[in-house]
Amino acid sequence: MPRKLPLALFLGLAVAQNVFSHGGIYVSRVYTSSVLYDLVPSHEISKGKKEVNISTLYGWTPKNGNSTIVENSAVTGNTLCASLVWGLSQKLAVSILAAGLEASGPEPIDEKIPLGFREDFRAKGFTGALALVYTPIHREHFQLPLIIGGGWVWVNSYFKSAGAQGNGNPYDQWHTPAIVFGLAPRLKTEKLLFTFYGIMRRTSESHDQLKPLIASGQHSKQDFMDPNAGIELTYRPFNLALAYLALRDNVQSLALRWSRQW
């Protein structure tokens, strides 16, 4: 082996800690937006009625690497979400949700590093949101819920090499408030419910790796709009629903939801 190769490997790995791309933290943040559909109640809003929704979601990036967040990677995520809805009137309800995320995959190194180094990462995250749900159109076979609210996004990313469970110090963090708004038109039959989601979440680029650059003026702080567009099919007798969600930059999720109203 040429003498320069071990040196190049050592230098590349040493520098890699400082020039890692931020794809992992971006994808993990996007995954936390997938749960926002759970703010929309599965049942008709009714004064005094309460509803619980429990969802499990699986998210992935494109296998061909054409996501603009992470190139040549396959980052997957699993999320568990629960929401509660209280009916304030026949058209207005308040909805609150909490969700936990775990994501993992190869984190690509900055292109300036030789030999194409990559490091596996693990991300742990949390999303909380509180919103008002208003249904201005409420017909027997058609409804139009609108939502507006806010919440918080919390994500920590770890190198898997720091420990099997990612228990080392996070190399990147994203902790920021969020604004949520959107609509979810739905069509009803006796046994089926079709819901179409168009929900947006606005956050700021506040993750820790970029804070020194933002403070020094080398990097401008940006606002991000994370879209959540999808369709859900609910089998009403069992209150079970399957949803497909298209998120930002070709990130996608499948969701399974169960609900109960009393």
N, C-alpha and C positions, 0 to 999 in steps of 0.2 A: 504493500500500500504506500503511495507517495506520502512523504512526510508532511506535505502541506494540507492533505485531506483531513487528518485528525484535528489540525489547528483550525481549519475552516469550519469543521463540525462544532468544535468547542465555541468558537466565536459566534457562529450562527445561533446556537442555542442560548448563549449568554445574552445576545442582543435581542433575541426573540421576545423575552419577557417585556421589553419596552416598546416593541413595534407591532405587537399583535394587532391584527385587524379587530374591529369591534363587531363582527358579524354575529357572534354568539349572543351577545347582550341585546342586539337589535332584534334577532329572531325571537328570543325569549320574551322580550317586551311585546312583540306582535302576538305571540301566543296568548298573552294575558288579555288581549282584546277579544279573543274568540268567545269568551264566556258572557259577553255583554248581551247576547241574545236572550240569556236567562232572566234578564230584567223584565221581559215581556211575559205577562201571565199566560198560562196555558188555557185557563178557563175564562168565561165571561166575567167581567168586573161586576160586582154586586155589593151594595152597601152592607157593611158588617161582615162580609165573607172574608175568610183567610185562605191562603194557598201556599203550599210549599212545593218547590221544584228542586230536584236533585239531578245533576248532569255529570256525565263523564265524557271527556273529550280526548281525542288523539289527533295530533297535528304533525305535519311533515313539510319539508321543503322539496322542490322538484328534484327528481333523480338526475335529470340532465343538467342540473346546476345553473338553470337560467334565472334564478332569483337574483335580483339586484342587491339583496342584503348580503347573502352568502354565496360566493361562487365556488363551484366544485365541492360542495359539501352536502351532507345529508343529515340535517339537524331535525330530531324528532322531539315531541313534547307530549306529556300526559298531564291532564288537568282534572281536578275534581271540584265541582262547584255546587253551592246550595243557595237558594234564594227564598225569600218570604215576601208575600204580597198581602196588603191589607186594603180592602175596598172602602173608600171614603164616601162614595156615592155610586150611582149606577154607571157613571162615566169616568170617575177619577179614582185612582189608587196610588199608594206609595209602595215602592219595591226596593228591597235591599238585598245585596248579594255579597258573598265572600267565596273566594276560590284560591286553591293552592296549585302551583305548577312545578313540575320537574322537567327539564329539557337536557339533552345531551347530544354530542356529535363532534366531528372534527372542526377545530377552529383554524382557519387558514391564516398563515403568517403573511405579513406585509410582503409585497412583491420584491422589495429591495433585498430581502434576505435570500441567500443562495440556496440551492438544492431543494426548494419547495417544502420547507419544514411546516409541519402541522402538529397541533397538540389537541388531544381530546379534552373537552370541557364538560362540566356539569353545571346547570343553572337551577337555582331554587327561587321561586317567586310567589308573590301574593297579590291579589287584586281585591279591592273592596269598592263597592259603588252603592249609591243611594239615588233614586230617581222617582219622579212623578210620571205616572202613566195616565194619559188622557185619551179617551175614545170619542172624538167628535162625531164619527159615523158609526152607528150601532144598529145594524139591521139583522134580520133573522139569519141570512146566509152570508153576510159580509160585515166585517168590522175593520176599523182603521185606527189601531193604537198608535199614539205618539209618545215618545219618551224624551225627557230632559233631566239631567242631573249631573252629579260629579262623583269623584272617587279618588283612589290612590293606587299607584303602581309601585311595587317593591320587588326588585330582582337583584340577586347576587350571583355572579359567575365565578366558578372555581376551575383550576386545572385539575384534571383527574389524577395527575401524577402527585398532587398534594395529599392524596389519600384515597382509598377505595371508595369512600362515601363523599369525597369532596369536602373534607373537614378542614382543609387549610384556610388561609386567609383569602378572601375573594380578590381576584385581580381586577374585577370591574363591578360596579354597582349602578343601579338605576332606581332612584327613589324620587318620585315626583307626583304632584296632584294631577288630576285629569278632569276634563269636561266631556260629558257624554250626551249625545242627542241622536234622534233618528225616528224611524217609523217602521211598522210591521203589518202591512195589509194582510188580511186573511180571509179565506173562503171556507165555509162550513157546509158539511153534509151531515146526515144522521150519524154516521160512524167515523167520518174522516174530517180532518182539519188541515188545510194547507196554509202555511204561514210563510210570507216572503219578508226577509229582513234587509233593512238598509240602515245600519247604525254606524256612527262615527265617534271616535274618541280623540280628543286633542291633548297632547302632552308636549313637554319641552325637552330638549336635549340636555339632560342634567346629569348624565352618568359620570362617575367619578374620574375615569381616565382622561376626560376632556376638560375637566374643570380648570386645571392650570393653564391650558391653552386658551380657553375662553377668557379667563381673567387677564391673560397677557395680551389679548387681542389677536392671537395667531389663528383663532378659530371662532367664527361667529356662532352664537347660540341660535338654534333653530327650533321651530315648532313642528310637530309631527301630527298628521292626521292619519289615524289607523282605522281603515274601513272594515266593516264586518257585513258582508253581503252573502245571503244564502237563502236556502229553502228548507222548510221542515214539514214532515208528514207525521201527523198524530193519529193514532188509532184510539178513538175516544172511549170505547168501552173499557180498555185497559189503562188509559191515560199514559200510554207509551209513545214516544216520539223519536224519530231519527232525522238528523239534520246534516246538511252539507254546507260548510261555510268557507267562502273565499275571502282571504285576508289580504294584507298588504304585500305587494311584490311577489305574487304567486305562492305565498304560504297558504296552506289549506288545512282544514280540520273536519273531522267527522264527530258528531255528538249524539249521545243517547240520553234521553231525558225521561224522567218519571215525575208525575205531579199528583197532588191530591188537594182538593178544596173542601172546606168544612164551614 
